[in-house]
Each structure stands twice: as structure tokens, then as C-alpha cells.
Amino acid sequence: MKKIKGALALLAALSLAACGSGSPSSGPAESSTGAATGSGAATALEQIEVGVIPIVDVAPIYLGVKEGLFEKEGLDVKLTLAQGGAAIVPAITSKQMDFGFSNVTSMIVARSKNLPLKMVAPGGSSTGDTKADFAAVMTKPDSGIKDIKDLVGKKVAVNTLNNISDSTISEAVKLAGGDYTKVQFVEMGFPDMAAQLAAGNVDAMAAVEPFVTISEADGNVPVFSNYAEPVDDLTVAVYFTSDEYIEENPETVAKFARAMIASQKFADENPDKAKAVLPDYTSLEPDVIEKLTMPRFYTEVNEASIEKIAEISLDRGLIEQVPDLAALMPVK
């Protein structure tokens, strides 16, 4: 119980993930202090603030700060924890923060509403393995749900309605030949899902790490990964800023993108080091961290996966029309 309580206490913020409500945390923020040197003289680092969410997906930026990859670009990074993208997006548009983290569905929806936001670097991606991904639809072993199509007529817990979890699950059901309109999605926080599943109030839950590992420890079983099944090599989340910030600070954006991409590469090549930074911003127990399935941390946003998510979002009514995806994608 100790590992579960420790995880749930900190990760209650996950209940609204990348598009939930809430405000930036007033708690501790991490900064890459220090100075870049040149010709024997210290050069002041440029300070930037990045809004992040306390989930495994953001491990690369913490690792990059620790490894000096942002300092190498002349950046002093302040990492501010927020509950979700709904807190981060207005902080970006109002210039309270410089960069933020969000899932790609939220980015597409925001751009479709004419919010001038643009991706600048990739975040976490699916492993591509439907049986070994950092996201999974979990159920009780005696639920009768053995495959994707069995979700038809069932209640499935998701952290946010009309976002990346329910839209990808419904698409997977559709591709499996089931009537996705008969899947009933119920919104609740990630920390609340296990109890609701145990009580029989929902038949399955759309979990992400560490809740996949915690749920398995409770005896639940995975059905499939909704990030891996309907979309190939899905870029799940990204770092973003505003069009105005890019126009006013092109060099800073370029520096951040380079440092972030270097951090992604380092984290993907050194998964143990990526896991090792998790205690820096979460309260996960070591035995949970050891068993976690981490996302893949690629150095490019998979444009094809973004296009597919946009198609799904349009079909499910999350957006009225597909926004200009070229304007949303990072500059190459």
C-alpha cells in the first residue's frame, strides 16, 4: 500500500493530464543554474520557464537539465509543475511561461480554435507495442473483456472526455469491427480509476504509467495499448510555445528545440538514467519505477501520427475542421 499511496499522492495531478484544469504549481521548480563560459569569462545564461506535468513523459527535460544540455545552449531552465495543459496553455499565451508540455490532441483542438500555438519539440511517444506500452486499457481478469471488441457496451474510465484517450480507444474499437458509439466513457482522475474498477463502477480503465504498473500489481490485466493500436508510432505529447514568442525570440526557440531534442535522444539511449530522475519530481517508490514501461523519446514529431489524430478528432467531433497542421508542426 505504501508504494500506491506514494504514487497517488503526487500523481493526483494526472487526473486531468495534458488538458485538465488547474493552475501552475507554486511549489518547488527546478532550474539549470550555472554559467556558460567563454574565453575564461562567465556568460549569463538566458532564463526560460517551461510548464510541465508530473508524469514519466517529461523525464527527458529533467534529465537534460541535470546533464547540462540546456546550459550548453546558454539556457537556464525553470521547470514549473502544473496540473495540465489547461493551466499551461493560458500561461503560454499570456507570456507567463515561455514553453509548455501537452498531448497532441489538445494541441490540435487548440489550433482548431485559432489559438496561436506551435509545437517546437517532441515529447513522449508510444513504444508501438500494444502489449508493452506506457499506456494500457486495464480490466479485471474476470471481466470477460479479452480483446478490443469486447469493450462495446462497457464503461471505460478516462482521465478527460473528448481527448486523446477516448478518441484513440474508440478508433481501436472501430478498427476491430465494433460499434464504438456503444462504448461508454466515464471521466475520472487516474488515481481514482483503480477503486472504481474494483467496485465494478467501470469495466475497464485507460491508464498510463505509473498506473499501469500499479494496476497490474493489484491483479488487473491489460487489454491493449490505445496509444499503440490505432495509430502507428504515435507522438503522444510535445513541447510548444506561441507563434508570437517564436516571432519575438527565434534564437531562444532554436536553442530550446536543440537542447530538448538532445535531451530526448539522451533519455531514449539511457532509459535507466531517465528513470533515475523520476524521484526528482514525483514520489514514486523505487520498486514501481523499476517496473515501469517508459515512453519512447524520439527526436522528431511523427507527422503521419499527428495527421491521423486530427482525422480521428474530426470524426469524433472534437474539432469542426482540421486546422492547418503545417502551422502547428515544428519548424525543421
C-alpha positions, 0 to 999 in steps of 0.5 A: 500500500505504501508504494500506491499511496506514494504514487497517488499522492503526487500523481493526483495531478494526472487526473486531468493530464495534458488538458485538465484544469488547474493552475501552475504549481507554486511549489518547488521548480527546478532550474539549470543554474550555472554559467556558460563560459567563454574565453575564461569569462562567465556568460549569463545564461538566458532564463526560460520557464517551461510548464510541465506535468508530473508524469514519466513523459517529461523525464527527458527535460529533467534529465537534460537539465541535470546533464547540462544540455540546456546550459550548453545552449546558454539556457537556464531552465525553470521547470514549473509543475502544473496540473495540465495543459489547461493551466499551461496553455493560458500561461503560454499565451499570456507570456507567463511561461515561455514553453509548455508540455501537452498531448497532441490532441489538445494541441490540435483542438487548440489550433482548431480554435485559432489559438496561436500555438506551435509545437517546437519539440517532441515529447513522449511517444508510444513504444508501438507495442500494444502489449508493452506500452506506457499506456494500457486499457486495464480490466479485471481478469474476470471481466470477460473483456479479452480483446478490443471488441469486447469493450462495446457496451462497457464503461471505460474510465478516462482521465478527460472526455473528448481527448486523446484517450477516448478518441484513440480507444474508440478508433481501436474499437472501430478498427476491430469491427465494433460499434464504438458509439456503444462504448461508454466513457466515464471521466475520472482522475487516474488515481481514482480509476483503480477503486472504481474498477474494483467496485465494478463502477467501470469495466475497464480503465485507460491508464498510463504509467505509473498506473499501469504498473500499479494496476497490474500489481493489484491483479488487473490485466491489460487489454491493449495499448490505445496509444499503440493500436490505432495509430502507428508510432504515435507522438503522444505529447510535445513541447510548444510555445506561441507563434508570437514568442517564436516571432519575438525570440527565434534564437531562444526557440532554436536553442530550446528545440536543440537542447530538448531534442538532445535531451530526448535522444539522451533519455531514449539511449539511457532509459535507466538514467531517465528513470533515475530522475523520476524521484526528482519530481514525483514520489514514486517508490523505487520498486514501481519505477523499476517496473515501469514501461517508459515512453519512447523519446524520439527526436522528431514529431511523427507527422503521419501520427499527428495527421491521423489524430486530427482525422480521428478528432474530426470524426469524433467531433472534437474539432469542426475542421482540421486546422492547418497542421503545417502551422502547428508542426515544428519548424525543421 
